[in-house]
Amino acid sequence: MRSGVKGAVIGGVCAALLGGAGYGAYNIVSALSGDGGTDGGRAVVKSGPPSTDEVEEATGKFFAAWEKGDAATAAAYTNYPEGARELLRAYGEDAHITKVHITPGAATGTTVPFTVEATVSYEGRSQPLSYESRLTVVRGDTSHRPLVDWQPSVVHPQLRKGDTLTTGESADPQIEAVDRDGKVLTKEKYPSLGPVLDELRKRYGDKTGGRPGVELVIRHADSTGEGAADTTLLTLSKGKPGRLPTTLSASAQAAAETAVQKYTDASVVAVKPSTGEVLAVANHRDDGFNAAFLGERAPGSTMKIVTAAALIDNGLTTANGPAPCPPSAVSNSQTFHNLKNLAPDDHATLSDSFARSCNTAFVKFANEVHDDTLTNEVQDRFGLGQNNWKVGVPSFDGRVPATGGPDKAAALIGQGQVQMSPLNMASVTATAVTGTFRQPVIVPLGLDHREPAHARGLSQSTVQQLRAMMNRTARSGTAAGVMSGLGGDIGAKTGSAEVDGNAKSDSWFTGYRDDVAAAALVQDGGHGIDAAGPIVASVLRSAG
């Protein structure tokens, strides 16, 4: 949700100003007050959550001023008038939204849902606009008045801090994105493709022969340096869309969309290992963020694919070589444990410990690897961590910094400073099963002559061992519960990653079936087989 903007910029909430709700029944202050009673010359000022009458009064005044297009007055009924005034001004002047009618719904405590019906008019063209939003009324910290708790989403639910609204000729021509078989891909049919299609339009709209239309858009704040794509809210005049080929598969995309809907904050990516082509990308998130491509989270035990490759490539062990699984392991005074109920095995091989996802077996190698062993493996073999992928839309390319101390041991099990996205881990799996790193792409490289990232990949010996370990994990190890019933050549790795301050771990899972590799993340989803596993299995079942 990031991009440089023209026009008015929405201010964020500023707690140091009038905002925030106080708690308690009543507060006696020495200053005189016009809206409280008095007690011996001392004003009685209300505190605590606003009453039902106060909520109705504050929202009524705010809505009335908004409907009239009086930005300054409406903003005065919020706890951040500066930011509110700018956005409400842009609402009328830059976005050309008029004839505003707001219908409040039944309040739940101090939260009021409402419906907005309005008209967008621009150079003789007009279209009706209708949407739902909500606001919360709080008591001002210093004024003690009931005030609308200002958030950009009050004005429209898709607005975030730093965004602005504008109506005019679109910055980029529309596109008609099609899948690998020529099927049209739309936001309406594949909702989580919305941010991806917006980015494709921004990058390739002027390369497909399209013609701009007139639109009401959200122009997003810029935090990437590239400028995020606009989000279209309403089309007043259609342009001519240009046809844009993608690598996506409509059937795989449909399966991915369905799979992520079952979990909150879920993301999945599927790629074709033989080519690096992205077959599906789906997210289920309230914020619209493309975490599948841009997420930066510790990947947990799915990282053991890379660690196992590094141990093999550096001659420290083999799939059938020793990797004992003690109940705990200490590295630089930090103690690491396994998942509950995992029995220790002093005679375990690397394959045994991989299939059972034994943390301590991998941590025990911390003293035998260099600070940059994992970094070198990720960059040289798997093509990650160098910020040079050219997927066709923005992506995070993974981060595995060289590190010592307890973070070195943590990195071996996908914790510490290691950060990955589902796209990264799908690529890891694709490289592991083919031996060749093929940078993921979502539009053909030849369309704009992009030069993809390169890496030397893995030896066939390492590939054979990784495939055998991942196949064992899928057939009889930690992934068997969700991979059962899948035919063909299969393999998988489960993962769960602890996140500071979160009660539950992130759920990770990556797997392959024939020429499809997929990876999923469900934030706060628990163990790998609890949430991410079923998503990946569903995609592999449909896409394979």
GUVO-722171 format. One line per 5 residues: number of its first residue (from 1); their letters; for each residue x negated, y, z negated of C-alpha. Coordinates in steps of 0.1 Angstrom, whole numbers, plus 2048, in hexadecimal, padded with zeros to 3 digits. Each point is the difference from the previous one (the first is absolute). Example, Ala and Ser with C-alpha at 12.3 -4.5 7.8 and 13.67 -1.06 7.14 Angstrom:
1> AS> 785:7D3:7B2 ~ 7F2:822:807
This chain:
1> MRSGV> 800:800:800 ~ 7E5:818:809 ~ 7FC:81B:81A ~ 7F6:824:806 ~ 81E:816:803
6> KGAVI> 80C:820:80F ~ 81B:816:7F1 ~ 80B:7FE:7DC ~ 7F0:7E6:7EA ~ 812:7EF:7E4
11> GGVCA> 7F1:807:7DE ~ 7FC:7E3:7E8 ~ 80E:7FF:7DD ~ 7EC:817:7E9 ~ 804:7F5:7DC
16> ALLGG> 7F0:820:7F3 ~ 81D:814:80D ~ 824:7FE:7F6 ~ 804:7DB:804 ~ 804:7E2:7EA
21> AGYGA> 81A:7F5:7E8 ~ 7FE:804:7DA ~ 80F:7E8:7E7 ~ 811:805:7DF ~ 821:80E:7F5
26> YNIVS> 7FB:825:7FA ~ 7E2:817:7FC ~ 800:820:7EB ~ 7EB:81B:80E ~ 7FA:823:7F4
31> ALSGD> 805:810:822 ~ 823:80D:809 ~ 813:7EB:81A ~ 81D:809:815 ~ 80E:7DD:803
36> GGTDG> 7FD:7F3:7DD ~ 810:808:7DF ~ 7EF:813:7E4 ~ 7F7:7F6:7DD ~ 7F6:81D:7E9
41> GRAVV> 7F2:814:81E ~ 7EF:7E1:80E ~ 80C:7F3:821 ~ 80B:7DB:803 ~ 7F2:7F3:821
46> KSGPP> 80B:7DF:80E ~ 7E7:7E5:807 ~ 801:7DC:80B ~ 811:7F3:81F ~ 81A:817:810
51> STDEV> 824:7F8:7F8 ~ 81A:7F5:81A ~ 80D:823:803 ~ 7DD:80E:804 ~ 7F8:7E7:81B
56> EEATG> 81F:809:813 ~ 7F9:826:7FC ~ 7DC:7FD:80C ~ 807:7EA:81E ~ 81E:816:80A
61> KFFAA> 7EC:820:800 ~ 7E2:7EF:812 ~ 817:7F0:81B ~ 813:820:805 ~ 7E0:815:807
66> WEKGD> 7F2:7E4:816 ~ 820:7FF:815 ~ 7FE:826:805 ~ 7DC:7FE:80C ~ 7F5:815:7E2
71> AATAA> 7DE:7EF:7FA ~ 7F5:818:7E4 ~ 81F:7FC:7EC ~ 802:7DA:804 ~ 7DB:7FE:7F6
76> AYTNY> 806:814:7E1 ~ 816:7E3:7F3 ~ 7E3:7E8:802 ~ 7E2:7FB:7E9 ~ 7E7:808:81C
81> PEGAR> 80F:81D:813 ~ 7E0:807:815 ~ 800:7DE:810 ~ 826:7FE:803 ~ 802:822:810
86> ELLRA> 7E7:7F8:81B ~ 811:7DF:80A ~ 823:80E:7FE ~ 7F5:81D:816 ~ 7F1:7E8:819
91> YGEDA> 821:7EC:7FF ~ 813:81D:80F ~ 7E6:814:813 ~ 7E8:7E6:80E ~ 816:7E2:802
96> HITKV> 81E:814:80C ~ 819:7EE:7E9 ~ 820:813:7FB ~ 825:7FA:7F6 ~ 7F4:7ED:7E1
101> HITPG> 81B:7EF:7EC ~ 7F6:7EC:7E1 ~ 816:7E7:7EE ~ 7F5:7F5:7DE ~ 807:7DC:7F4
106> AATGT> 806:7F3:7DD ~ 7E3:809:7E9 ~ 7EE:7E4:7ED ~ 7F3:812:7E1 ~ 7ED:81E:80E
111> TVPFT> 7FB:7F1:823 ~ 818:80B:81B ~ 802:7F0:823 ~ 80D:815:81C ~ 807:800:825
116> VEATV> 7F5:81B:818 ~ 813:808:820 ~ 7F1:81B:816 ~ 7F9:80B:824 ~ 7DE:803:811
121> SYEGR> 800:81A:81C ~ 7E3:809:816 ~ 800:814:821 ~ 824:7F8:808 ~ 7FF:7DB:7F5
126> SQPLS> 812:7F4:7E1 ~ 803:7DF:7EE ~ 811:7F6:7DF ~ 7E9:7F6:7E3 ~ 80C:7EA:7E3
131> YESRL> 7EC:7EF:7E5 ~ 800:7F7:7DB ~ 7E9:80B:7E4 ~ 7FF:805:7DA ~ 7F3:818:7E6
136> TVVRG> 7FB:800:7DB ~ 807:81D:7E8 ~ 7E8:807:7E4 ~ 7FC:81B:7E6 ~ 7E5:81A:807
141> DTSHR> 7E3:7FF:7E8 ~ 7FF:825:7FB ~ 822:80D:80C ~ 814:7E3:7EF ~ 818:803:81D
146> PLVDW> 80E:7E2:813 ~ 7EB:7FF:821 ~ 7FE:7E9:81E ~ 7E0:7EC:7FC ~ 7EF:809:820
151> QPSVV> 7F3:7E5:818 ~ 7FE:804:826 ~ 816:7E1:802 ~ 81D:815:7F2 ~ 802:811:822
156> HPQLR> 7FD:7E0:814 ~ 7F7:7DD:7F2 ~ 7E3:7FB:819 ~ 7EE:820:7F6 ~ 7E1:7FE:7EB
161> KGDTL> 7E8:819:7F0 ~ 7EF:815:81B ~ 81A:7F8:81C ~ 814:81A:813 ~ 81E:7FF:817
166> TTGES> 801:80F:823 ~ 816:7FE:81F ~ 7F2:806:823 ~ 7F0:7EF:81E ~ 7F0:7E0:7F3
171> ADPQI> 7DA:801:7FC ~ 7FD:7DF:814 ~ 816:7F0:81B ~ 815:7E3:7F5 ~ 7F4:7DD:807
176> EAVDR> 812:7DF:807 ~ 7EA:7E7:7EF ~ 804:7DD:80D ~ 7F3:7DF:7F2 ~ 7E8:7E7:811
181> DGKVL> 81E:7F3:814 ~ 80E:821:80A ~ 81C:801:7E5 ~ 807:823:7F3 ~ 7F6:807:7DC
186> TKEKY> 815:81A:7EE ~ 802:80E:7DC ~ 824:7F6:7FE ~ 7FA:7DB:807 ~ 7DE:7FE:7EE
191> PSLGP> 802:81B:7E4 ~ 7DD:7FB:7F2 ~ 7F1:807:822 ~ 80B:824:7FB ~ 7DE:80E:7F4
196> VLDEL> 7EE:7EB:81A ~ 815:80C:81D ~ 7FD:824:7F4 ~ 7DA:7FC:801 ~ 800:7EF:822
201> RKRYG> 815:81D:80D ~ 7E8:819:7F2 ~ 7E1:7EF:80F ~ 80E:7F4:821 ~ 81F:815:808
206> DKTGG> 7ED:816:818 ~ 7F0:7E2:811 ~ 81F:7EE:80A ~ 810:819:817 ~ 81C:80A:7E8
211> RPGVE> 810:822:7FC ~ 806:811:7DE ~ 823:805:7F2 ~ 80E:818:7E5 ~ 800:7F2:7DE
216> LVIRH> 804:807:7DB ~ 7E1:7F1:7EF ~ 7ED:7FC:7E0 ~ 7DD:80D:805 ~ 7EB:7EE:7E7
221> ADSTG> 7E3:80D:7EA ~ 7DD:7F7:80C ~ 7EB:7EB:7E9 ~ 7EE:7EC:81B ~ 7F0:81A:815
226> EGAAD> 811:7F2:81E ~ 823:80E:7FA ~ 81C:7E9:7FA ~ 81C:7FA:81A ~ 820:813:7FD
231> TTLLT> 81F:7EE:7F4 ~ 81E:807:816 ~ 821:805:7EC ~ 816:80B:81D ~ 7FE:803:826
236> LSKGK> 812:81E:80F ~ 7F4:7FA:823 ~ 7F0:7E0:80C ~ 7E0:802:813 ~ 7F4:7E5:818
241> PGRLP> 7EF:7E4:7ED ~ 7E0:7F0:80F ~ 7FC:7DB:7FE ~ 7E5:7F4:7E8 ~ 7F5:7DC:7FF
246> TTLSA> 7F7:7F1:7DF ~ 7F2:7DF:7F4 ~ 81D:7FA:7E8 ~ 818:7E2:803 ~ 824:809:7FB
251> SAQAA> 808:7DE:7F1 ~ 7E2:801:7E8 ~ 80A:824:7F7 ~ 824:7F6:7F8 ~ 7F3:7E4:7E9
256> AETAV> 7E9:818:7EF ~ 81B:81A:7FB ~ 817:7E5:7F0 ~ 7E5:7F2:7EA ~ 7F5:820:7EF
261> QKYTD> 823:80B:7F9 ~ 801:7E6:7E4 ~ 7E6:812:7EB ~ 7F9:823:7F5 ~ 7E0:811:80C
266> ASVVA> 7F8:7E3:818 ~ 7EB:802:81F ~ 7F5:7E6:81A ~ 7EB:7FF:820 ~ 7FD:7E4:819
271> VKPST> 7E5:7FE:81A ~ 7F5:7E9:81C ~ 7DE:7F2:7F7 ~ 7F6:7F8:824 ~ 804:825:80B
276> GEVLA> 803:816:7E1 ~ 822:80C:80C ~ 818:80B:7E5 ~ 821:7EC:803 ~ 813:80F:7E3
281> VANHR> 7FE:81B:7E5 ~ 81B:806:7E6 ~ 804:812:7DF ~ 81C:803:7E7 ~ 7F9:81F:7EC
286> DDGFN> 814:81F:7F5 ~ 7E4:818:80A ~ 7FD:7F5:825 ~ 7DB:7FB:7FC ~ 7F0:7E7:818
291> AAFLG> 7EE:7ED:7E5 ~ 7FC:7E2:817 ~ 7E6:815:813 ~ 7F6:81B:7E8 ~ 803:7F0:7DE
296> ERAPG> 7E1:7FF:7EA ~ 804:7E5:7E5 ~ 7EA:7E6:7F0 ~ 807:7E0:814 ~ 7FA:7E7:7E3
301> STMKI> 7F8:7DC:808 ~ 807:804:825 ~ 7DE:810:801 ~ 7F1:7DE:7F7 ~ 801:7F9:825
306> VTAAA> 7E5:81A:806 ~ 7EE:7F6:7E0 ~ 7FF:7DB:80A ~ 7F3:80A:822 ~ 7E5:815:7F0
311> LIDNG> 7F5:7E4:7E9 ~ 7FE:7E8:81D ~ 7EE:818:817 ~ 7E7:809:7E6 ~ 7F8:7DB:7F8
316> LTTAN> 80E:801:7DC ~ 818:7E3:804 ~ 816:7EF:819 ~ 824:7F5:801 ~ 7F6:7DF:7F1
321> GPAPC> 7E4:80E:7EB ~ 802:809:7DB ~ 817:81B:7F3 ~ 809:7F6:7DC ~ 81F:80E:7F1
326> PPSAV> 7FB:808:7DB ~ 81C:80E:7EA ~ 7EF:822:7FF ~ 7E1:812:80F ~ 7EC:81E:7F3
331> SNSQT> 7EF:819:817 ~ 7F0:81F:7F2 ~ 812:7FC:7DF ~ 822:7FE:811 ~ 813:7E0:7FB
336> FHNLK> 815:7F2:81D ~ 81C:7E6:7FD ~ 815:7EA:817 ~ 825:800:804 ~ 812:7F0:7E3
341> NLAPD> 802:7DA:7FF ~ 7E3:7FB:819 ~ 7EC:7E4:7F3 ~ 7DA:804:801 ~ 7EB:7E9:817
346> DHATL> 7DB:7FE:7FA ~ 7FB:7EB:820 ~ 815:815:818 ~ 7F5:808:823 ~ 805:821:811
351> SDSFA> 81D:7F0:813 ~ 80F:7F5:7DE ~ 7FD:822:7F0 ~ 80C:812:820 ~ 820:7EA:802
356> RSCNT> 807:805:7DB ~ 7F6:825:801 ~ 7E8:7FD:7E3 ~ 7F3:822:7F8 ~ 7E3:7F5:7E9
361> AFVKF> 7F1:7EA:81B ~ 7FB:81F:816 ~ 7F6:817:7E4 ~ 7E4:7E8:7F6 ~ 7EF:809:821
366> ANEVH> 7FD:824:7F6 ~ 7DC:7FC:7F4 ~ 7F6:7EF:821 ~ 80D:81A:819 ~ 7F2:823:806
371> DDTLT> 813:820:7F9 ~ 806:803:826 ~ 806:7DC:809 ~ 826:803:802 ~ 7FD:822:811
376> NEVQD> 7E9:7F2:81B ~ 817:7E2:806 ~ 81F:816:803 ~ 7EF:818:818 ~ 7EA:7EA:815
381> RFGLG> 816:7E1:802 ~ 824:80C:7FB ~ 7FE:823:810 ~ 80E:811:7E2 ~ 7F6:81D:7EA
386> QNNWK> 7F1:818:819 ~ 81E:817:808 ~ 7FD:7F9:825 ~ 81F:7ED:80A ~ 814:80D:81D
391> VGVPS> 821:7EE:7FC ~ 815:81A:813 ~ 80F:80F:7E0 ~ 7EF:80A:7DF ~ 7F3:7E3:7EC
396> FDGRV> 7EB:7FA:7E1 ~ 7E2:7EA:809 ~ 7F9:7F1:7DD ~ 7E7:80A:7E6 ~ 7E6:7E9:7EF
401> PATGG> 7E4:816:7F2 ~ 7DF:7F2:7F5 ~ 802:7FF:7DA ~ 7EF:7F1:7E2 ~ 80A:7F9:7DC
406> PDKAA> 822:7F0:7F9 ~ 80F:80F:820 ~ 7E9:7E8:814 ~ 810:7E2:7F0 ~ 823:80F:803
411> ALIGQ> 7FB:807:825 ~ 7FA:7DA:806 ~ 824:7FA:7F6 ~ 80F:81F:811 ~ 801:817:7E3
416> GQVQM> 7E9:81D:7F4 ~ 7FA:819:81C ~ 80C:7EA:81D ~ 81D:80F:813 ~ 814:7F0:81D
421> SPLNM> 820:803:813 ~ 816:7E4:80E ~ 7F2:808:822 ~ 7DD:7FB:7F3 ~ 808:7DE:7F1
426> ASVTA> 812:7F4:81F ~ 7E1:809:813 ~ 7EA:7EE:7E6 ~ 815:7E0:806 ~ 7FE:804:825
431> TAVTG> 7DA:803:7FF ~ 7FD:7E3:7E8 ~ 813:7E8:817 ~ 7F1:80A:821 ~ 7DD:80C:7F6
436> TFRQP> 804:81F:815 ~ 809:822:7F3 ~ 81A:810:817 ~ 80A:822:7F4 ~ 826:802:7FC
441> VIVPL> 812:815:81A ~ 825:80A:804 ~ 7FD:80F:822 ~ 7E9:7F4:81C ~ 7DD:80E:7FE
446> GLDHR> 801:808:825 ~ 81C:819:7FB ~ 7E9:81A:7F3 ~ 7DE:7EF:804 ~ 7FA:7FC:7DB
451> EPAHA> 7E0:7EE:7F6 ~ 808:7E7:7E5 ~ 7EA:7F8:7E2 ~ 7E9:7E3:803 ~ 7F0:7E6:7E8
456> RGLSQ> 7EC:7E1:806 ~ 819:7E8:7F0 ~ 7FA:7DE:7F0 ~ 7ED:7E1:80A ~ 815:7E2:80A
461> STVQQ> 7F3:7ED:7E1 ~ 80E:81B:7E9 ~ 821:801:814 ~ 804:7DB:7FD ~ 7FB:801:7DA
466> LRAMM> 817:81E:7FC ~ 81C:7F0:815 ~ 7FD:7E0:7EC ~ 802:812:7DF ~ 81E:815:80B
471> NRTAR> 812:7E2:80E ~ 7FB:7EE:7E0 ~ 80D:81E:7ED ~ 81F:800:816 ~ 806:7DA:7FE
476> SGTAA> 7F8:7F8:7DC ~ 7F2:81F:7EF ~ 810:820:7F2 ~ 811:809:820 ~ 811:7DE:806
481> GVMSG> 821:80A:7F0 ~ 807:81A:81A ~ 7EE:7F1:81E ~ 811:7DE:7FE ~ 815:7F8:81E
486> LGGDI> 7EB:814:818 ~ 7F3:7EB:81D ~ 7E1:806:815 ~ 7DD:80A:7F5 ~ 805:814:7E0
491> GAKTG> 7EC:80F:7E4 ~ 804:81A:7E5 ~ 7F3:811:7E1 ~ 813:80E:7E3 ~ 7F7:81E:7EB
496> SAEVD> 80B:816:7E3 ~ 7EF:820:7F7 ~ 802:812:7DF ~ 806:825:802 ~ 7F9:817:7E3
501> GNAKS> 81F:80B:7EE ~ 817:7E7:811 ~ 811:7E4:7EC ~ 800:7E9:81E ~ 7E5:7F9:819
506> DSWFT> 803:807:826 ~ 80A:7E1:814 ~ 7EA:7F8:81E ~ 800:7E4:819 ~ 7F0:7FA:821
511> GYRDD> 804:7E2:818 ~ 7FF:7F4:823 ~ 814:7E8:816 ~ 7F1:7F8:822 ~ 7F9:821:811
516> VAAAA> 812:817:7E7 ~ 7F0:80E:7E0 ~ 813:814:7E7 ~ 7FA:811:7DF ~ 818:810:7E7
521> LVQDG> 7FF:816:7E1 ~ 81C:805:7E7 ~ 7F6:81A:7E6 ~ 809:7F4:7DC ~ 80B:7E0:810
526> GHGID> 7EE:7E7:7E9 ~ 7ED:7E2:80D ~ 7FA:7FA:825 ~ 81A:7E5:804 ~ 81A:815:7EE
531> AAGPI> 806:81B:81A ~ 7E5:805:81B ~ 7FF:7DA:807 ~ 824:7FC:80A ~ 7FD:81F:817
536> VASVL> 7E2:7F2:812 ~ 80F:7DD:803 ~ 81F:80F:80F ~ 7ED:814:81A ~ 7EA:7E2:809
541> RSAG> 81F:7EA:803 ~ 811:819:818 ~ 7E1:80C:814 ~ 7EE:7DF:803
